[in-house]
């Protein structure tokens, strides 16, 4: 990488690019994240980087663990979850600006359908009546 712009002018070194989140393929993880987003203690995106946090019982927000954060970003990109309005949240480092993570009705309906599904038996056979 060069420390000059297109016209040859010197530029200051920028910070490293943000870490790209990993794709989450585990349906149980996805269901858990959507269920938590729809709970009494939802998710918020805090700061300019949109770091996922979860509202705790005392009203402060605490950072999510990595697999949860990856799933939240993936679901927002896929428009399964949407980002709401901006407000102030109390973190362990003081008051910071953040945006709420909202669960649209279509996602709530999808989650309800998923919860009503019955898993296949462990040997892969389904219970069907013979004709």
N, CA, C and O atoms as CSV, one atom per row, in Angstrom:
chain,resi,resn,atom,element,x,y,z
A,1,UNK,N,N,0.834,-1.172,0.000
A,1,UNK,CA,C,0.000,0.000,0.000
A,1,UNK,C,C,0.881,1.238,0.000
A,1,UNK,O,O,1.890,1.299,0.702
A,2,UNK,N,N,0.496,2.197,-0.776
A,2,UNK,CA,C,1.223,3.458,-0.876
A,2,UNK,C,C,0.581,4.485,0.045
A,2,UNK,O,O,-0.621,4.425,0.308
A,3,UNK,N,N,1.376,5.419,0.531
A,3,UNK,CA,C,0.865,6.482,1.389
A,3,UNK,C,C,0.636,7.761,0.596
A,3,UNK,O,O,0.890,8.858,1.092
A,4,UNK,N,N,0.154,7.619,-0.640
A,4,UNK,CA,C,-0.156,8.787,-1.459
A,4,UNK,C,C,-1.505,8.570,-2.136
A,4,UNK,O,O,-1.938,7.435,-2.336
A,5,UNK,N,N,-2.170,9.686,-2.489
A,5,UNK,CA,C,-3.466,9.580,-3.145
A,5,UNK,C,C,-3.275,9.468,-4.650
A,5,UNK,O,O,-2.155,9.271,-5.121
A,6,UNK,N,N,-4.358,9.591,-5.406
A,6,UNK,CA,C,-4.300,9.449,-6.861
A,6,UNK,C,C,-3.410,10.494,-7.534
A,6,UNK,O,O,-2.901,10.263,-8.630
A,7,UNK,N,N,-3.222,11.642,-6.880
A,7,UNK,CA,C,-2.461,12.725,-7.470
A,7,UNK,C,C,-1.042,12.808,-6.930
A,7,UNK,O,O,-0.321,13.758,-7.239
A,8,UNK,N,N,-0.624,11.824,-6.122
A,8,UNK,CA,C,0.727,11.784,-5.594
A,8,UNK,C,C,0.921,12.543,-4.297
A,8,UNK,O,O,2.041,12.629,-3.793
A,9,UNK,N,N,-0.153,13.097,-3.746
A,9,UNK,CA,C,-0.049,13.821,-2.472
A,9,UNK,C,C,0.086,12.831,-1.334
A,9,UNK,O,O,-0.513,11.756,-1.352
A,10,UNK,N,N,0.885,13.211,-0.340
A,10,UNK,CA,C,1.066,12.354,0.826
A,10,UNK,C,C,-0.225,12.330,1.642
A,10,UNK,O,O,-0.868,13.363,1.824
A,11,UNK,N,N,-0.602,11.142,2.134
A,11,UNK,CA,C,-1.786,10.996,2.987
A,11,UNK,C,C,-1.393,10.250,4.241
A,11,UNK,O,O,-0.444,9.467,4.250
A,12,UNK,N,N,-2.139,10.507,5.301
A,12,UNK,CA,C,-1.879,9.836,6.575
A,12,UNK,C,C,-2.309,8.376,6.478
A,12,UNK,O,O,-3.257,8.035,5.772
A,13,UNK,N,N,-1.602,7.539,7.190
A,13,UNK,CA,C,-1.931,6.109,7.239
A,13,UNK,C,C,-3.298,5.933,7.897
A,13,UNK,O,O,-3.550,6.484,8.968
A,14,UNK,N,N,-4.164,5.179,7.268
A,14,UNK,CA,C,-5.495,4.931,7.836
A,14,UNK,C,C,-5.471,3.663,8.665
A,14,UNK,O,O,-4.571,2.834,8.537
A,15,UNK,N,N,-6.465,3.527,9.508
A,15,UNK,CA,C,-6.553,2.315,10.327
A,15,UNK,C,C,-6.899,1.130,9.441
A,15,UNK,O,O,-7.321,1.296,8.296
A,16,UNK,N,N,-6.720,-0.038,9.971
A,16,UNK,CA,C,-7.003,-1.246,9.213
A,16,UNK,C,C,-8.503,-1.351,8.954
A,16,UNK,O,O,-9.299,-0.870,9.760
A,17,UNK,N,N,-8.899,-1.967,7.848
A,17,UNK,CA,C,-10.316,-2.095,7.540
A,17,UNK,C,C,-11.029,-2.930,8.599
A,17,UNK,O,O,-10.424,-3.770,9.267
A,18,UNK,N,N,-12.314,-2.680,8.732
A,18,UNK,CA,C,-13.116,-3.406,9.720
A,18,UNK,C,C,-13.129,-4.897,9.391
A,18,UNK,O,O,-13.108,-5.289,8.224
A,19,UNK,N,N,-13.162,-5.717,10.435
A,19,UNK,CA,C,-13.180,-7.160,10.262
A,19,UNK,C,C,-14.498,-7.578,9.621
A,19,UNK,O,O,-15.570,-7.172,10.070
A,20,UNK,N,N,-14.415,-8.375,8.588
A,20,UNK,CA,C,-15.616,-8.861,7.922
A,20,UNK,C,C,-16.194,-9.998,8.755
A,20,UNK,O,O,-15.478,-10.909,9.170
A,21,UNK,N,N,-17.502,-9.929,8.994
A,21,UNK,CA,C,-18.122,-10.963,9.802
A,21,UNK,C,C,-18.274,-12.250,8.988
A,21,UNK,O,O,-18.357,-12.221,7.760
A,22,UNK,N,N,-18.308,-13.358,9.688
A,22,UNK,CA,C,-18.411,-14.659,9.050
A,22,UNK,C,C,-19.875,-14.997,8.779
A,22,UNK,O,O,-20.769,-14.519,9.477
A,23,UNK,N,N,-20.110,-15.816,7.767
A,23,UNK,CA,C,-21.456,-16.261,7.457
A,23,UNK,C,C,-21.870,-17.328,8.456
A,23,UNK,O,O,-21.116,-18.259,8.738
A,24,UNK,N,N,-23.062,-17.183,8.981
A,24,UNK,CA,C,-23.586,-18.128,9.964
A,24,UNK,C,C,-24.560,-19.061,9.246
A,24,UNK,O,O,-25.542,-18.605,8.660
A,25,UNK,N,N,-24.288,-20.364,9.293
A,25,UNK,CA,C,-25.133,-21.351,8.633
A,25,UNK,C,C,-25.882,-22.239,9.615
A,25,UNK,O,O,-26.529,-23.201,9.201
A,26,UNK,N,N,-25.810,-21.942,10.883
A,26,UNK,CA,C,-26.450,-22.759,11.903
A,26,UNK,C,C,-27.851,-22.207,12.184
A,26,UNK,O,O,-27.986,-21.097,12.698
A,27,UNK,N,N,-28.886,-22.972,11.851
A,27,UNK,CA,C,-30.268,-22.504,12.017
A,27,UNK,C,C,-30.619,-22.277,13.479
A,27,UNK,O,O,-31.406,-21.381,13.783
A,28,UNK,N,N,-30.062,-23.055,14.384
A,28,UNK,CA,C,-30.351,-22.846,15.810
A,28,UNK,C,C,-29.819,-21.490,16.261
A,28,UNK,O,O,-30.460,-20.801,17.054
A,29,UNK,N,N,-28.650,-21.106,15.758
A,29,UNK,CA,C,-28.081,-19.805,16.087
A,29,UNK,C,C,-28.964,-18.690,15.549
A,29,UNK,O,O,-29.244,-17.719,16.253
A,30,UNK,N,N,-29.401,-18.827,14.308
A,30,UNK,CA,C,-30.259,-17.817,13.683
A,30,UNK,C,C,-31.569,-17.688,14.456
A,30,UNK,O,O,-32.017,-16.576,14.737
A,31,UNK,N,N,-32.180,-18.815,14.800
A,31,UNK,CA,C,-33.430,-18.776,15.572
A,31,UNK,C,C,-33.211,-18.123,16.935
A,31,UNK,O,O,-34.043,-17.335,17.384
A,32,UNK,N,N,-32.110,-18.442,17.588
A,32,UNK,CA,C,-31.807,-17.862,18.897
A,32,UNK,C,C,-31.658,-16.349,18.802
A,32,UNK,O,O,-32.201,-15.619,19.632
A,33,UNK,N,N,-30.929,-15.873,17.799
A,33,UNK,CA,C,-30.701,-14.434,17.646
A,33,UNK,C,C,-32.015,-13.708,17.353
A,33,UNK,O,O,-32.277,-12.654,17.934
A,34,UNK,N,N,-32.841,-14.253,16.465
A,34,UNK,CA,C,-34.124,-13.608,16.160
A,34,UNK,C,C,-35.014,-13.599,17.400
A,34,UNK,O,O,-35.676,-12.603,17.689
A,35,UNK,N,N,-35.025,-14.710,18.127
A,35,UNK,CA,C,-35.838,-14.806,19.344
A,35,UNK,C,C,-35.374,-13.778,20.380
A,35,UNK,O,O,-36.203,-13.134,21.023
A,36,UNK,N,N,-34.070,-13.621,20.547
A,36,UNK,CA,C,-33.541,-12.641,21.502
A,36,UNK,C,C,-33.823,-11.211,21.052
A,36,UNK,O,O,-34.093,-10.340,21.878
A,37,UNK,N,N,-33.761,-10.969,19.738
A,37,UNK,CA,C,-34.044,-9.630,19.222
A,37,UNK,C,C,-35.498,-9.240,19.478
A,37,UNK,O,O,-35.820,-8.055,19.575
A,38,UNK,N,N,-36.367,-10.230,19.588
A,38,UNK,CA,C,-37.797,-10.005,19.784
A,38,UNK,C,C,-38.158,-10.034,21.272
A,38,UNK,O,O,-39.336,-9.937,21.616
A,39,UNK,N,N,-37.190,-10.162,22.140
A,39,UNK,CA,C,-37.431,-10.323,23.571
A,39,UNK,C,C,-37.518,-8.972,24.289
A,39,UNK,O,O,-37.462,-7.913,23.664
A,40,UNK,N,N,-37.654,-9.037,25.595
A,40,UNK,CA,C,-37.681,-7.842,26.430
A,40,UNK,C,C,-36.311,-7.164,26.490
A,40,UNK,O,O,-36.213,-5.989,26.843
A,41,UNK,N,N,-35.267,-7.899,26.149
A,41,UNK,CA,C,-33.890,-7.367,26.169
A,41,UNK,C,C,-33.310,-7.437,24.751
A,41,UNK,O,O,-32.515,-8.326,24.448
A,42,UNK,N,N,-33.706,-6.506,23.889
A,42,UNK,CA,C,-33.304,-6.583,22.476
A,42,UNK,C,C,-31.859,-6.164,22.233
A,42,UNK,O,O,-31.122,-5.832,23.162
A,43,UNK,N,N,-31.478,-6.188,20.965
A,43,UNK,CA,C,-30.142,-5.783,20.539
A,43,UNK,C,C,-30.138,-4.315,20.131
A,43,UNK,O,O,-31.166,-3.764,19.736
A,44,UNK,N,N,-28.973,-3.694,20.232
A,44,UNK,CA,C,-28.737,-2.347,19.713
A,44,UNK,C,C,-27.365,-2.337,19.044
A,44,UNK,O,O,-26.479,-3.109,19.412
A,45,UNK,N,N,-27.200,-1.464,18.067
A,45,UNK,CA,C,-25.909,-1.264,17.415
A,45,UNK,C,C,-25.322,0.020,17.977
A,45,UNK,O,O,-25.902,1.092,17.808
A,46,UNK,N,N,-24.183,-0.076,18.638
A,46,UNK,CA,C,-23.613,1.054,19.371
A,46,UNK,C,C,-22.376,1.591,18.664
A,46,UNK,O,O,-21.549,0.839,18.149
A,47,UNK,N,N,-22.280,2.916,18.657
A,47,UNK,CA,C,-21.101,3.582,18.128
A,47,UNK,C,C,-21.097,3.670,16.615
A,47,UNK,O,O,-22.002,3.167,15.949
A,48,UNK,N,N,-20.073,4.314,16.077
A,48,UNK,CA,C,-19.987,4.499,14.619
A,48,UNK,C,C,-19.753,3.189,13.863
A,48,UNK,O,O,-20.062,3.102,12.675
A,49,UNK,N,N,-19.219,2.184,14.530
A,49,UNK,CA,C,-18.972,0.902,13.855
A,49,UNK,C,C,-20.172,-0.024,13.903
A,49,UNK,O,O,-20.183,-1.045,13.215
A,50,UNK,N,N,-21.187,0.305,14.698
A,50,UNK,CA,C,-22.371,-0.549,14.782
A,50,UNK,C,C,-22.102,-1.851,15.506
A,50,UNK,O,O,-22.607,-2.900,15.108
A,51,UNK,N,N,-21.310,-1.795,16.567
A,51,UNK,CA,C,-21.004,-2.994,17.357
A,51,UNK,C,C,-22.281,-3.480,18.051
A,51,UNK,O,O,-22.887,-2.718,18.805
A,52,UNK,N,N,-22.704,-4.724,17.817
A,52,UNK,CA,C,-23.921,-5.230,18.468
A,52,UNK,C,C,-23.767,-5.373,19.978
A,52,UNK,O,O,-22.784,-5.927,20.470
A,53,UNK,N,N,-24.747,-4.867,20.692
A,53,UNK,CA,C,-24.846,-4.970,22.143
A,53,UNK,C,C,-26.241,-5.480,22.465
A,53,UNK,O,O,-27.143,-5.438,21.629
A,54,UNK,N,N,-26.402,-5.962,23.688
A,54,UNK,CA,C,-27.720,-6.417,24.125
A,54,UNK,C,C,-28.084,-5.675,25.401
A,54,UNK,O,O,-27.248,-5.484,26.285
A,55,UNK,N,N,-29.340,-5.259,25.483
A,55,UNK,CA,C,-29.817,-4.551,26.657
A,55,UNK,C,C,-29.874,-5.542,27.819
A,55,UNK,O,O,-30.417,-6.638,27.682
A,56,UNK,N,N,-29.312,-5.150,28.962
A,56,UNK,CA,C,-29.320,-6.028,30.135
A,56,UNK,C,C,-30.484,-5.662,31.045
A,56,UNK,O,O,-31.211,-4.701,30.791
A,57,UNK,N,N,-30.651,-6.445,32.111
A,57,UNK,CA,C,-31.762,-6.238,33.043
A,57,UNK,C,C,-31.725,-4.863,33.702
A,57,UNK,O,O,-32.777,-4.296,33.998
A,58,UNK,N,N,-30.540,-4.321,33.935
A,58,UNK,CA,C,-30.435,-3.021,34.603
A,58,UNK,C,C,-30.529,-1.835,33.642
A,58,UNK,O,O,-30.372,-0.690,34.065
A,59,UNK,N,N,-30.784,-2.091,32.354
A,59,UNK,CA,C,-30.966,-1.022,31.386
A,59,UNK,C,C,-29.725,-0.619,30.627
A,59,UNK,O,O,-29.821,0.117,29.645
A,60,UNK,N,N,-28.549,-1.083,31.053
A,60,UNK,CA,C,-27.319,-0.787,30.317
A,60,UNK,C,C,-27.206,-1.763,29.146
A,60,UNK,O,O,-27.934,-2.753,29.080
A,61,UNK,N,N,-26.301,-1.478,28.240
A,61,UNK,CA,C,-26.071,-2.390,27.125
A,61,UNK,C,C,-24.692,-3.009,27.257
A,61,UNK,O,O,-23.738,-2.348,27.665
A,62,UNK,N,N,-24.595,-4.286,26.907
A,62,UNK,CA,C,-23.330,-5.022,26.999
A,62,UNK,C,C,-23.017,-5.650,25.646
A,62,UNK,O,O,-23.929,-6.098,24.952
A,63,UNK,N,N,-21.733,-5.691,25.257
A,63,UNK,CA,C,-21.359,-6.241,23.952
A,63,UNK,C,C,-21.788,-7.699,23.791
A,63,UNK,O,O,-21.755,-8.485,24.738
A,64,UNK,N,N,-22.190,-8.035,22.567
A,64,UNK,CA,C,-22.549,-9.422,22.244
A,64,UNK,C,C,-21.281,-10.226,21.990
A,64,UNK,O,O,-20.235,-9.669,21.655
A,65,UNK,N,N,-21.386,-11.532,22.154
A,65,UNK,CA,C,-20.261,-12.397,21.825
A,65,UNK,C,C,-20.159,-12.519,20.305
A,65,UNK,O,O,-21.118,-12.220,19.593
A,66,UNK,N,N,-19.015,-12.950,19.812
A,66,UNK,CA,C,-18.701,-12.884,18.389
A,66,UNK,C,C,-19.707,-13.595,17.493
A,66,UNK,O,O,-20.083,-13.052,16.454
A,67,UNK,N,N,-20.162,-14.812,17.869
A,67,UNK,CA,C,-21.073,-15.547,16.989
A,67,UNK,C,C,-22.424,-14.854,16.911
A,67,UNK,O,O,-23.088,-14.893,15.876
A,68,UNK,N,N,-22.827,-14.226,17.995
A,68,UNK,CA,C,-24.093,-13.500,18.022
A,68,UNK,C,C,-23.973,-12.238,17.156
A,68,UNK,O,O,-24.884,-11.919,16.391
A,69,UNK,N,N,-22.862,-11.531,17.277
A,69,UNK,CA,C,-22.629,-10.321,16.489
A,69,UNK,C,C,-22.587,-10.638,14.991
A,69,UNK,O,O,-23.152,-9.901,14.183
A,70,UNK,N,N,-21.919,-11.729,14.625
A,70,UNK,CA,C,-21.868,-12.135,13.211
A,70,UNK,C,C,-23.267,-12.418,12.679
A,70,UNK,O,O,-23.606,-12.003,11.571
A,71,UNK,N,N,-24.079,-13.124,13.463
A,71,UNK,CA,C,-25.435,-13.462,13.039
A,71,UNK,C,C,-26.301,-12.208,12.913
A,71,UNK,O,O,-27.098,-12.099,11.980
A,72,UNK,N,N,-26.152,-11.263,13.840
A,72,UNK,CA,C,-26.932,-10.026,13.789
A,72,UNK,C,C,-26.614,-9.249,12.509
A,72,UNK,O,O,-27.523,-8.812,11.803
A,73,UNK,N,N,-25.321,-9.078,12.211
A,73,UNK,CA,C,-24.938,-8.356,10.993
A,73,UNK,C,C,-25.442,-9.070,9.743
A,73,UNK,O,O,-25.895,-8.421,8.801
A,74,UNK,N,N,-25.368,-10.392,9.726
A,74,UNK,CA,C,-25.847,-11.165,8.583
A,74,UNK,C,C,-27.356,-10.977,8.409
A,74,UNK,O,O,-27.822,-10.774,7.288
A,75,UNK,N,N,-28.112,-11.041,9.483
A,75,UNK,CA,C,-29.570,-10.908,9.398
A,75,UNK,C,C,-29.979,-9.486,9.007
A,75,UNK,O,O,-31.004,-9.303,8.350
A,76,UNK,N,N,-29.200,-8.485,9.396
A,76,UNK,CA,C,-29.486,-7.114,8.972
A,76,UNK,C,C,-29.204,-6.965,7.478
A,76,UNK,O,O,-29.983,-6.337,6.760
A,77,UNK,N,N,-28.096,-7.539,7.006
A,77,UNK,CA,C,-27.772,-7.485,5.578
A,77,UNK,C,C,-28.852,-8.158,4.741
A,77,UNK,O,O,-29.164,-7.701,3.641
A,78,UNK,N,N,-29.422,-9.246,5.261
A,78,UNK,CA,C,-30.459,-9.992,4.546
A,78,UNK,C,C,-31.848,-9.405,4.764
A,78,UNK,O,O,-32.832,-9.937,4.251
A,79,UNK,N,N,-31.935,-8.312,5.523
A,79,UNK,CA,C,-33.172,-7.617,5.827
A,79,UNK,C,C,-34.165,-8.466,6.615
A,79,UNK,O,O,-35.373,-8.231,6.565
A,80,UNK,N,N,-33.646,-9.451,7.343
A,80,UNK,CA,C,-34.473,-10.239,8.261
A,80,UNK,C,C,-34.686,-9.414,9.531
A,80,UNK,O,O,-35.763,-9.452,10.126
A,81,UNK,N,N,-33.659,-8.671,9.941
A,81,UNK,CA,C,-33.756,-7.690,11.019
A,81,UNK,C,C,-33.514,-6.321,10.393
A,81,UNK,O,O,-32.813,-6.210,9.388
A,82,UNK,N,N,-34.096,-5.273,10.988
A,82,UNK,CA,C,-33.898,-3.925,10.457
A,82,UNK,C,C,-33.371,-3.011,11.562
A,82,UNK,O,O,-33.570,-3.269,12.749
A,83,UNK,N,N,-32.702,-1.950,11.151
A,83,UNK,CA,C,-32.127,-1.002,12.092
A,83,UNK,C,C,-33.120,0.138,12.296
A,83,UNK,O,O,-33.649,0.700,11.337
A,84,UNK,N,N,-33.360,0.467,13.560
A,84,UNK,CA,C,-34.325,1.504,13.908
A,84,UNK,C,C,-33.664,2.841,14.175
A,84,UNK,O,O,-32.579,3.139,13.674
A,85,UNK,N,N,-34.351,3.639,14.980
A,85,UNK,CA,C,-33.914,4.991,15.271
A,85,UNK,C,C,-32.707,5.059,16.185
A,85,UNK,O,O,-32.324,4.079,16.822
A,86,UNK,N,N,-32.119,6.248,16.230
A,86,UNK,CA,C,-30.917,6.489,17.022
A,86,UNK,C,C,-31.301,7.090,18.366
A,86,UNK,O,O,-32.174,7.955,18.438
A,87,UNK,N,N,-30.656,6.636,19.422
A,87,UNK,CA,C,-30.833,7.197,20.769
A,87,UNK,C,C,-29.587,6.918,21.600
A,87,UNK,O,O,-28.658,6.267,21.123
A,88,UNK,N,N,-29.561,7.395,22.812
A,88,UNK,CA,C,-28.401,7.213,23.683
A,88,UNK,C,C,-28.583,5.983,24.558
A,88,UNK,O,O,-29.679,5.703,25.043
A,89,UNK,N,N,-27.480,5.247,24.754
A,89,UNK,CA,C,-27.484,4.040,25.579
A,89,UNK,C,C,-26.349,4.126,26.584
A,89,UNK,O,O,-25.283,4.662,26.280
A,90,UNK,N,N,-26.570,3.607,27.761
A,90,UNK,CA,C,-25.544,3.556,28.800
A,90,UNK,C,C,-24.719,2.288,28.617
A,90,UNK,O,O,-25.253,1.181,28.682
A,91,UNK,N,N,-23.412,2.448,28.389
A,91,UNK,CA,C,-22.504,1.308,28.279
A,91,UNK,C,C,-21.571,1.337,29.488
A,91,UNK,O,O,-21.670,2.230,30.329
A,92,UNK,N,N,-20.681,0.377,29.575
A,92,UNK,CA,C,-19.727,0.372,30.683
A,92,UNK,C,C,-18.703,1.485,30.544
A,92,UNK,O,O,-17.990,1.800,31.497
A,93,UNK,N,N,-18.627,2.089,29.350
A,93,UNK,CA,C,-17.682,3.180,29.110
A,93,UNK,C,C,-18.375,4.536,29.062
A,93,UNK,O,O,-17.764,5.518,28.642
A,94,UNK,N,N,-19.622,4.612,29.477
A,94,UNK,CA,C,-20.350,5.880,29.460
A,94,UNK,C,C,-21.529,5.824,28.503
A,94,UNK,O,O,-21.919,4.753,28.037
A,95,UNK,N,N,-22.084,6.976,28.220
A,95,UNK,CA,C,-23.246,7.068,27.330
A,95,UNK,C,C,-22.759,7.149,25.888
A,95,UNK,O,O,-21.892,7.958,25.558
A,96,UNK,N,N,-23.330,6.296,25.030
A,96,UNK,CA,C,-22.964,6.276,23.611
A,96,UNK,C,C,-24.228,6.258,22.769
A,96,UNK,O,O,-25.288,5.811,23.208
A,97,UNK,N,N,-24.088,6.747,21.568
A,97,UNK,CA,C,-25.195,6.753,20.622
A,97,UNK,C,C,-25.326,5.371,19.986
A,97,UNK,O,O,-24.328,4.708,19.701
A,98,UNK,N,N,-26.566,4.949,19.768
A,98,UNK,CA,C,-26.785,3.646,19.152
A,98,UNK,C,C,-28.121,3.579,18.442
A,98,UNK,O,O,-28.947,4.484,18.555
A,99,UNK,N,N,-28.321,2.498,17.710
A,99,UNK,CA,C,-29.560,2.283,16.975
A,99,UNK,C,C,-30.161,0.948,17.391
A,99,UNK,O,O,-29.452,-0.046,17.550
A,100,UNK,N,N,-31.465,0.942,17.561
A,100,UNK,CA,C,-32.134,-0.292,17.952
A,100,UNK,C,C,-32.208,-1.245,16.767
A,100,UNK,O,O,-32.239,-0.819,15.612
A,101,UNK,N,N,-32.236,-2.545,17.069
A,101,UNK,CA,C,-32.409,-3.582,16.055
A,101,UNK,C,C,-33.848,-4.075,16.191
A,101,UNK,O,O,-34.247,-4.579,17.241
A,102,UNK,N,N,-34.616,-3.922,15.121
A,102,UNK,CA,C,-36.037,-4.235,15.142
A,102,UNK,C,C,-36.334,-5.528,14.404
A,102,UNK,O,O,-35.609,-5.922,13.491
A,103,UNK,N,N,-37.419,-6.186,14.816
A,103,UNK,CA,C,-37.854,-7.434,14.188
A,103,UNK,C,C,-39.159,-7.152,13.450
A,103,UNK,O,O,-40.187,-6.937,14.092
A,104,UNK,N,N,-39.142,-7.147,12.102
A,104,UNK,CA,C,-40.368,-6.896,11.357
A,104,UNK,C,C,-41.397,-8.013,11.550
A,104,UNK,O,O,-41.054,-9.121,11.963
A,105,UNK,N,N,-42.650,-7.708,11.249
A,105,UNK,CA,C,-43.723,-8.687,11.416
A,105,UNK,C,C,-43.470,-9.943,10.579
A,105,UNK,O,O,-43.747,-11.053,11.032
A,106,UNK,N,N,-42.951,-9.776,9.375
A,106,UNK,CA,C,-42.683,-10.944,8.527
A,106,UNK,C,C,-41.673,-11.880,9.182
A,106,UNK,O,O,-41.786,-13.099,9.054
A,107,UNK,N,N,-40.688,-11.323,9.883
A,107,UNK,CA,C,-39.694,-12.138,10.585
A,107,UNK,C,C,-40.309,-12.810,11.801
A,107,UNK,O,O,-40.012,-13.971,12.081
A,108,UNK,N,N,-41.162,-12.097,12.529
A,108,UNK,CA,C,-41.843,-12.700,13.684
A,108,UNK,C,C,-42.727,-13.858,13.235
A,108,UNK,O,O,-42.784,-14.890,13.904
A,109,UNK,N,N,-43.418,-13.695,12.104
A,109,UNK,CA,C,-44.248,-14.780,11.562
A,109,UNK,C,C,-43.388,-15.974,11.154
A,109,UNK,O,O,-43.752,-17.124,11.402
A,110,UNK,N,N,-42.246,-15.694,10.528
A,110,UNK,CA,C,-41.331,-16.756,10.117
A,110,UNK,C,C,-40.825,-17.522,11.337
A,110,UNK,O,O,-40.763,-18.751,11.317
A,111,UNK,N,N,-40.462,-16.798,12.404
A,111,UNK,CA,C,-39.976,-17.438,13.627
A,111,UNK,C,C,-41.062,-18.311,14.247
A,111,UNK,O,O,-40.773,-19.407,14.728
A,112,UNK,N,N,-42.284,-17.848,14.243
A,112,UNK,CA,C,-43.395,-18.646,14.780
A,112,UNK,C,C,-43.577,-19.936,13.991
A,112,UNK,O,O,-43.819,-20.993,14.573
A,113,UNK,N,N,-43.463,-19.855,12.679
A,113,UNK,CA,C,-43.567,-21.067,11.849
A,113,UNK,C,C,-42.426,-22.032,12.146
A,113,UNK,O,O,-42.646,-23.238,12.252
A,114,UNK,N,N,-41.205,-21.507,12.282
A,114,UNK,CA,C,-40.054,-22.354,12.584
A,114,UNK,C,C,-40.231,-23.062,13.919
A,114,UNK,O,O,-39.905,-24.242,14.048
A,115,UNK,N,N,-40.746,-22.342,14.914
A,115,UNK,CA,C,-40.914,-22.935,16.237
A,115,UNK,C,C,-41.966,-24.040,16.241
A,115,UNK,O,O,-41.913,-24.943,17.075
A,116,UNK,N,N,-42.917,-23.974,15.320
A,116,UNK,CA,C,-43.966,-24.988,15.296
A,116,UNK,C,C,-43.570,-26.242,14.514
A,116,UNK,O,O,-44.273,-27.252,14.562
A,117,UNK,N,N,-42.459,-26.180,13.801
A,117,UNK,CA,C,-42.004,-27.361,13.052
A,117,UNK,C,C,-41.491,-28.425,14.012
A,117,UNK,O,O,-40.896,-28.117,15.045
A,118,UNK,N,N,-41.728,-29.670,13.657
A,118,UNK,CA,C,-41.222,-30.783,14.456
A,118,UNK,C,C,-39.975,-31.330,13.771
A,118,UNK,O,O,-39.958,-31.473,12.548
A,119,UNK,N,N,-38.936,-31.637,14.537
A,119,UNK,CA,C,-37.720,-32.174,13.917
A,119,UNK,C,C,-37.946,-33.594,13.391
A,119,UNK,O,O,-38.811,-34.330,13.867
A,120,UNK,N,N,-37.137,-33.945,12.395
A,120,UNK,CA,C,-37.169,-35.308,11.891
A,120,UNK,C,C,-36.615,-36.243,12.952
A,120,UNK,O,O,-35.850,-35.819,13.818
A,121,UNK,N,N,-36.992,-37.502,12.889
A,121,UNK,CA,C,-36.453,-38.460,13.850
A,121,UNK,C,C,-34.955,-38.614,13.621
A,121,UNK,O,O,-34.444,-38.265,12.557
A,122,UNK,N,N,-34.260,-39.132,14.613
A,122,UNK,CA,C,-32.801,-39.205,14.557
A,122,UNK,C,C,-32.290,-40.133,13.457
A,122,UNK,O,O,-31.169,-39.954,12.983
A,123,UNK,N,N,-33.091,-41.126,13.039
A,123,UNK,CA,C,-32.621,-42.031,11.991
A,123,UNK,C,C,-32.979,-41.536,10.593
A,123,UNK,O,O,-32.698,-42.212,9.604
A,124,UNK,N,N,-33.602,-40.349,10.507
A,124,UNK,CA,C,-33.887,-39.773,9.199
A,124,UNK,C,C,-35.247,-40.156,8.652
A,124,UNK,O,O,-35.675,-39.593,7.644
A,125,UNK,N,N,-35.941,-41.090,9.276
A,125,UNK,CA,C,-37.257,-41.497,8.806
A,125,UNK,C,C,-38.326,-40.606,9.417
A,125,UNK,O,O,-38.243,-40.229,10.586
A,126,UNK,N,N,-39.309,-40.282,8.633
A,126,UNK,CA,C,-40.446,-39.563,9.176
A,126,UNK,C,C,-41.546,-40.567,9.436
A,126,UNK,O,O,-41.572,-41.638,8.829
A,127,UNK,N,N,-42.426,-40.242,10.305
A,127,UNK,CA,C,-43.525,-41.155,10.604
A,127,UNK,C,C,-44.662,-40.874,9.625
A,127,UNK,O,O,-45.352,-39.861,9.734
A,128,UNK,N,N,-44.848,-41.782,8.671
A,128,UNK,CA,C,-45.910,-41.661,7.680
A,128,UNK,C,C,-46.750,-42.921,7.702
A,128,UNK,O,O,-46.278,-44.023,7.979
A,129,UNK,N,N,-47.992,-42.705,7.401
A,129,UNK,CA,C,-48.869,-43.868,7.295
A,129,UNK,C,C,-48.738,-44.473,5.907
A,129,UNK,O,O,-48.587,-43.759,4.917
A,130,UNK,N,N,-48.798,-45.792,5.847
A,130,UNK,CA,C,-48.758,-46.469,4.560
A,130,UNK,C,C,-50.137,-46.406,3.926
A,130,UNK,O,O,-51.155,-46.453,4.616
A,131,UNK,N,N,-50.156,-46.298,2.615
A,131,UNK,CA,C,-51.436,-46.221,1.907
A,131,UNK,C,C,-52.008,-47.567,1.630
A,131,UNK,O,O,-53.083,-47.672,1.040
